[in-house]
Amino acid sequence: MSKGADDELIVLTAVEDRAAARSILTRIFSDTLFTPAPEPYYKAKLVKPDEMESVRHHPNLIAVSVNDDLTNPGTRLVKSMLTEDTYASSKTGNPFILTKEPYSKMQTMLVINGSSTESILSAVEKYGNNIYDQFEDQFSKRQSRFLFKRARKEELEQNVLNKHGFSLKIPWGFTVVQDSAEANIFWIGKEEPFRWLVFHWQDGMSIETIADAERFSREIPQDIFGNIRYSDYKFDIHPTLFNDWSGWRISGLWESLEESQGGPFIAYTFYDGVTDRTYYIHALIYYPGDDKYLLLRQLDIIAKTFYVEDGS
């Protein structure tokens, strides 16, 4: 099994190519979480090519060659990794060679082998999104294994299904904050650090347009929590596919109306015809002074285990 931080990229590149490697990876892995301070989704750690053996089993490996110079240690490493035909074709064609589990289970490795920085950056426009999605898929699988391999609260999961007609996977350590069929709320949380995951629903279709979705979402914080709101700063709403439902993804920053507190959130809203409900699923973090990205992504993964009882 690969070992290391799931949000860290180990980048094997020659010292003289580090600026080029950073510019390429910034274009591929460009997502940033605002907390409100910016946190990159992935953190790159640059490593000399001759240190390959010590990092071989990391979950995210990237080897970079940006020229044809075999005196360059990055180019020599890349050439040793590829067949002769693949090395030659990637220098003139697609410079990205993506493999799964070359040295360890649940590992993703990207070899970047171009004739120049400019040619590689040009190829990012065509191939970058797919590369990013592959790393994201592996990230989700590894985090899901971490969250759900150990004991889950399966009895609570079944009780939620029986009571509300929907459920989700609930990792050990999360406790129920509020569970009310009258208020249409199921809310779980965990402290140290502080995080919430809230499921709210209304009967019927409450949203049809993006304007409806924004209005609906902006009403939720004060309706449920009473003392928080969404900040206009970095507020974003756009169409998305949440599992099998078409809906909207909302993200940004929440802030307290009473105290100097705030942090990032992710939310989803969609209509489900089986239960004839409009759902709002809200993930919130409060962890001042520390990185929040991984915790918020874990809540997102838990949220996406949501399902409704089969109505057939």
C-alpha positions as CSV (number, residue, x, y, z in Angstrom):
1,M,0.0,0.0,0.0
2,S,1.3,3.5,-0.9
3,K,2.2,5.7,2.1
4,G,2.0,9.5,2.4
5,A,-0.3,12.4,2.5
6,D,-3.1,12.2,-0.1
7,D,-3.0,15.9,-0.8
8,E,0.8,16.0,-1.4
9,L,2.5,15.7,-4.8
10,I,6.0,14.3,-4.9
11,V,7.6,15.9,-7.9
12,L,10.9,14.4,-9.1
13,T,12.7,17.1,-11.2
14,A,16.1,18.5,-11.7
15,V,16.9,21.6,-9.6
16,E,17.3,23.7,-12.8
17,D,13.8,22.6,-14.0
18,R,11.9,23.4,-10.8
19,A,10.5,26.7,-12.0
20,A,9.2,25.0,-15.2
21,A,7.8,22.1,-13.2
22,R,5.9,24.5,-10.9
23,S,4.4,26.4,-13.8
24,I,3.2,23.1,-15.4
25,L,1.7,21.7,-12.2
26,T,0.1,25.0,-11.3
27,R,-1.9,24.8,-14.6
28,I,-3.0,21.2,-13.9
29,F,-3.6,21.4,-10.2
30,S,-4.9,25.0,-10.0
31,D,-7.8,24.6,-7.5
32,T,-7.6,26.6,-4.4
33,L,-9.8,26.6,-1.2
34,F,-10.3,30.0,0.4
35,T,-10.6,29.7,4.2
36,P,-10.5,32.8,3.8
37,A,-6.7,32.5,3.3
38,P,-6.0,30.5,0.1
39,E,-5.1,26.8,0.5
40,P,-4.0,24.8,-2.6
41,Y,-5.9,21.6,-3.0
42,Y,-2.6,19.8,-3.7
43,K,0.8,20.7,-2.2
44,A,3.9,20.0,-4.3
45,K,7.1,18.8,-2.7
46,L,10.0,19.0,-5.1
47,V,12.5,16.1,-4.8
48,K,15.8,15.4,-6.7
49,P,15.6,12.6,-9.2
50,D,18.3,10.6,-7.3
51,E,16.0,10.4,-4.3
52,M,13.4,8.3,-6.2
53,E,14.0,5.2,-4.1
54,S,13.1,7.0,-0.9
55,V,9.7,8.3,-2.3
56,R,8.8,5.3,-4.5
57,H,5.8,4.3,-2.5
58,H,4.1,7.7,-2.1
59,P,0.5,7.8,-3.4
60,N,1.2,10.7,-5.8
61,L,4.4,10.6,-7.9
62,I,5.3,13.0,-10.7
63,A,8.5,12.8,-12.7
64,V,9.3,15.7,-15.0
65,S,11.6,16.1,-18.1
66,V,11.3,19.3,-20.1
67,N,14.2,18.8,-22.6
68,D,16.2,16.2,-24.5
69,D,19.4,16.7,-22.5
70,L,20.5,13.3,-21.1
71,T,22.9,15.0,-18.8
72,N,19.8,16.4,-17.0
73,P,19.0,14.0,-14.0
74,G,15.2,14.5,-14.5
75,T,15.4,13.5,-18.2
76,R,17.6,10.5,-17.3
77,L,15.1,9.4,-14.7
78,V,12.1,9.7,-17.1
79,K,14.0,7.9,-19.9
80,S,14.7,5.0,-17.5
81,M,11.0,4.8,-16.6
82,L,9.6,4.6,-20.2
83,T,10.1,2.2,-23.1
84,E,12.1,3.5,-26.0
85,D,9.1,4.0,-28.2
86,T,7.0,5.7,-25.4
87,Y,9.9,8.0,-24.6
88,A,10.3,9.1,-28.2
89,S,6.6,9.5,-29.0
90,S,5.9,11.5,-25.8
91,K,8.6,14.0,-26.7
92,T,6.8,14.9,-29.9
93,G,3.2,14.1,-29.0
94,N,1.2,13.8,-25.7
95,P,3.8,14.5,-23.0
96,F,1.7,13.0,-20.2
97,I,2.0,9.3,-19.3
98,L,-0.4,8.4,-16.4
99,T,-0.2,5.0,-14.7
100,K,-1.9,3.5,-11.7
101,E,-0.1,1.5,-9.0
102,P,3.3,1.2,-10.7
103,Y,5.1,0.5,-7.3
104,S,2.3,0.4,-4.7
105,K,-1.4,-0.2,-4.4
106,M,-3.7,2.9,-4.6
107,Q,-0.9,4.9,-6.2
108,T,-1.0,7.4,-9.1
109,M,2.1,8.2,-11.1
110,L,2.4,10.9,-13.8
111,V,5.4,11.1,-16.1
112,I,5.8,14.4,-17.9
113,N,8.1,14.1,-20.9
114,G,8.2,17.0,-23.2
115,S,10.8,18.7,-25.5
116,S,10.2,22.1,-23.9
117,T,8.2,23.8,-21.2
118,E,6.1,25.7,-23.8
119,S,5.1,22.5,-25.6
120,I,4.0,20.9,-22.3
121,L,2.0,23.9,-21.3
122,S,0.3,23.9,-24.6
123,A,-0.7,20.2,-24.1
124,V,-2.1,21.0,-20.7
125,E,-5.1,22.6,-22.4
126,K,-6.0,19.3,-24.0
127,Y,-5.0,16.8,-21.4
128,G,-4.9,18.7,-18.1
129,N,-8.5,18.1,-16.9
130,N,-8.3,14.4,-17.4
131,I,-5.1,14.2,-15.5
132,Y,-6.6,16.2,-12.6
133,D,-9.7,14.0,-12.6
134,Q,-7.5,10.9,-12.3
135,F,-5.7,12.2,-9.3
136,E,-9.0,13.3,-7.7
137,D,-10.5,9.8,-8.3
138,Q,-7.6,8.2,-6.5
139,F,-7.7,10.8,-3.8
140,S,-11.4,10.0,-3.1
141,K,-10.7,6.2,-3.1
142,R,-7.9,6.5,-0.6
143,Q,-9.8,8.9,1.7
144,S,-12.9,6.6,1.5
145,R,-10.8,3.7,2.5
146,F,-9.5,5.8,5.5
147,L,-13.0,7.0,6.5
148,F,-15.0,3.8,6.1
149,K,-12.6,0.8,6.4
150,R,-12.8,1.1,10.2
151,A,-16.0,0.7,12.2
152,R,-19.0,2.6,10.8
153,K,-22.2,3.5,12.7
154,E,-24.3,1.0,10.8
155,E,-27.1,0.9,13.3
156,L,-27.4,4.7,13.1
157,E,-27.3,4.6,9.3
158,Q,-30.2,2.1,9.3
159,N,-32.2,4.2,11.8
160,V,-31.8,7.3,9.6
161,L,-33.1,5.3,6.6
162,N,-36.1,4.0,8.5
163,K,-37.0,7.4,9.9
164,H,-36.2,9.7,6.9
165,G,-36.2,7.6,3.8
166,F,-32.5,8.4,3.1
167,S,-29.2,7.6,4.6
168,L,-25.4,7.7,4.2
169,K,-22.2,6.1,5.5
170,I,-21.4,7.5,8.9
171,P,-17.8,7.1,10.1
172,W,-17.0,6.3,13.7
173,G,-16.4,9.4,15.7
174,F,-19.3,11.4,14.3
175,T,-22.2,12.1,16.7
176,V,-25.8,13.3,16.1
177,V,-26.3,17.0,16.8
178,Q,-29.9,17.2,15.7
179,D,-32.3,14.6,14.3
180,S,-35.8,16.0,13.7
181,A,-38.4,14.8,11.2
182,E,-40.5,17.9,12.2
183,A,-37.8,20.3,11.3
184,N,-36.6,18.2,8.4
185,I,-33.0,18.1,9.7
186,F,-30.5,15.4,10.2
187,W,-27.2,16.8,11.5
188,I,-24.0,15.1,12.5
189,G,-20.7,16.6,13.7
190,K,-17.3,16.0,15.1
191,E,-15.0,18.2,17.2
192,E,-11.2,18.7,17.5
193,P,-11.4,20.1,14.8
194,F,-14.9,21.3,14.6
195,R,-16.9,20.1,11.5
196,W,-20.6,19.7,10.7
197,L,-22.6,17.8,8.0
198,V,-26.2,18.8,7.8
199,F,-29.0,17.3,5.7
200,H,-32.1,19.5,5.2
201,W,-35.1,18.9,3.0
202,Q,-38.4,20.3,1.9
203,D,-41.4,18.5,0.3
204,G,-41.8,19.1,-3.4
205,M,-39.6,20.9,-5.9
206,S,-38.4,24.2,-4.3
207,I,-35.8,25.0,-7.0
208,E,-36.0,25.1,-10.8
209,T,-33.4,27.7,-11.7
210,I,-30.0,28.8,-10.4
211,A,-31.7,31.9,-9.0
212,D,-34.0,29.6,-7.0
213,A,-31.0,27.6,-5.8
214,E,-29.1,30.7,-4.6
215,R,-32.1,32.1,-2.8
216,F,-32.8,28.7,-1.2
217,S,-29.2,28.2,-0.2
218,R,-28.8,31.7,1.3
219,E,-31.8,31.1,3.5
220,I,-30.5,27.9,5.0
221,P,-27.7,29.2,7.4
222,Q,-29.9,31.4,9.5
223,D,-32.9,29.0,9.3
224,I,-30.9,26.1,10.6
225,F,-28.1,27.6,12.7
226,G,-29.6,31.0,13.6
227,N,-26.4,32.9,13.9
228,I,-24.4,32.4,10.7
229,R,-24.6,33.5,7.1
230,Y,-22.7,33.1,3.9
231,S,-20.3,35.8,2.9
232,D,-20.4,37.3,-0.5
233,Y,-16.6,37.0,-0.7
234,K,-15.8,33.9,-2.9
235,F,-19.4,32.8,-2.9
236,D,-19.9,30.5,-5.9
237,I,-22.8,28.5,-7.3
238,H,-22.9,26.4,-10.4
239,P,-24.7,23.4,-11.9
240,T,-23.3,20.0,-10.9
241,L,-24.1,16.3,-10.8
242,F,-24.4,15.1,-7.2
243,N,-24.3,11.3,-7.5
244,D,-27.2,10.7,-9.9
245,W,-29.0,14.0,-9.3
246,S,-28.7,17.2,-11.3
247,G,-28.4,20.2,-9.0
248,W,-26.2,23.0,-7.9
249,R,-22.9,23.1,-5.9
250,I,-22.5,26.0,-3.6
251,S,-19.2,27.0,-1.9
252,G,-17.6,29.9,-0.2
253,L,-17.2,31.2,3.4
254,W,-19.5,31.2,6.3
255,E,-19.3,33.8,9.1
256,S,-20.8,34.1,12.5
257,L,-23.2,37.0,13.2
258,E,-22.3,37.0,16.9
259,E,-18.6,36.2,17.2
260,S,-15.4,36.5,15.2
261,Q,-15.7,33.1,13.6
262,G,-15.9,31.7,10.1
263,G,-14.5,29.2,7.7
264,P,-15.2,27.4,4.4
265,F,-18.2,25.4,3.4
266,I,-19.5,23.2,0.5
267,A,-23.1,22.5,-0.1
268,Y,-25.3,20.8,-2.7
269,T,-29.0,21.3,-3.5
270,F,-31.1,19.1,-5.8
271,Y,-34.6,17.6,-6.2
272,D,-35.3,13.9,-5.9
273,G,-38.4,12.5,-7.5
274,V,-38.4,9.2,-5.5
275,T,-38.9,11.0,-2.2
276,D,-40.5,14.2,-3.9
277,R,-38.1,16.4,-1.9
278,T,-35.7,19.2,-2.4
279,Y,-32.5,18.4,-0.5
280,Y,-29.8,20.7,0.9
281,I,-26.6,19.0,2.1
282,H,-24.2,21.3,3.9
283,A,-20.6,20.7,5.0
284,L,-18.9,23.2,7.3
285,I,-15.5,23.5,8.9
286,Y,-14.2,25.7,11.8
287,Y,-10.5,25.2,12.3
288,P,-8.8,28.6,12.8
289,G,-5.1,28.8,12.0
290,D,-4.8,25.3,10.5
291,D,-5.2,23.7,7.1
292,K,-8.9,22.9,6.4
293,Y,-8.8,21.5,2.8
294,L,-8.4,17.8,3.8
295,L,-11.1,18.0,6.4
296,L,-13.6,19.6,4.1
297,R,-12.9,17.1,1.4
298,Q,-13.5,14.3,3.9
299,L,-16.9,15.8,4.6
300,D,-17.6,16.0,0.9
301,I,-16.8,12.3,0.5
302,I,-19.1,11.4,3.4
303,A,-21.9,13.6,1.9
304,K,-21.6,11.8,-1.4
305,T,-22.5,8.5,0.2
306,F,-26.0,9.9,0.5
307,Y,-28.8,7.7,-1.0
308,V,-32.5,7.5,-0.9
309,E,-34.7,4.5,-0.1
310,D,-35.7,2.6,-3.3
311,G,-39.2,3.6,-4.1
312,S,-40.0,0.6,-6.3
